[in-house]
Amino acid sequence: MPFEIIETETFAKRFESLDKREQAWVRKTVTKLAGNPFTGKPLHFEWFREKKFEDKRLYYLIYPELRKVLIAAFGDKKGQQRIIDTIIRNLDAYKTLAGMIQ
């Protein structure tokens, strides 16, 4: 049974501003994550990961107990630490969001 893919509102807005090539890569990657979310590089925890595309990264959280993957952010290498820190600071809000979305 595949994982359900959900996304933050922030990511959804960011996605709209990506160029067509980046959007195509994100779509393809998200499809793959539904089948196997534990690909990509772990960040601090087994359930917090990133996938790399050129100099950009797609950040996501895995909730195995809910069978959901939350796409949290997409950004460049320069903003990587800021993005990671923001995601870690908001873990409770993200888990609430993941639990609420059916």
N, C-alpha and C positions, 0 to 999 in steps of 0.2 A: 504494500500500500504506500503510495508516494506521500511525501510531506506536503502540507499546504504551504504555499508561499504567500506571505503578507509583507507589507512594506509600511514604513513610517511616512507620514505626510511630508516630512522634510525631504526624504529620498524621492518621493513621487514628484515633487516640485523640481528637484535637481535633475531628475531623469529627463524632464521636458526640455531642459536647456542643453543636454548633451548632443553632440553631433550624431548623424545617422549611423556612423560606424560604431561609435561607443554604445548607442542604443541597441544595435543589433547584437553586439557582444554581450551586453547585460541580459537581453532576452534569452539568448542561447545559454548563458551561464545559469540563469534562474531556472530554466527547464532542466538542466542537469542537476541542479541542487535539489529539485523535488525528488529525484531518484536516489541521490547520495549526497546529503548535505555535509558529510564529514570530509569532503575534499577541501582543498585550500589550506592555507597556513594557519595554525592555531595562534591566537593572540591572548596570552595570559591564562586562558582557560580552554578546555577541550571544546566547549560550546560557543566560543567567540572566535570567528575566523575571518580571513580575508582571501579574496581571489584577485590576482594581479592582471592588469591589462596595460601593457606598455608602462607608462609612468603613473598610472592611476590604480586605485584599489577599490574593490567592492567589499564592504564590511557587512557581516551578517551574524545573527545570533540563532542558535539552534535550541529548540525546546522539544527534546525527544518525547517527554511525557505527554505533550499536546500534539505531537507529530506536525509541528509547524517550524518554519524558518522565517525569521523576521529580517528583511533587508533593511538595514539601518542607514547606510551612507555610501556615497561614492565620492572619492576625492583624490587629489594628487599626493605625491610623496611628501611634498612640502608641508601639507596640512595633516599628515598622518597622525602625529602625536596628539594634536588638538582633537581630532575626530575620535581617536581611541579613548582619550580622557573623558570626552563628552558622553560617549556611549557607556562607559563604565559608571559614570556619575548618574546616569539615567536608567540603570538596569531594572529597578523596581517598576518604573513607568512602562518600560518596554514589555516586561512580563505581564503587567496588567493589560496592556494593549493586546498582546498575543492571546491571553486568556479570554478576552471579551469578543474577539473576532471569531466568528464561527464559519 
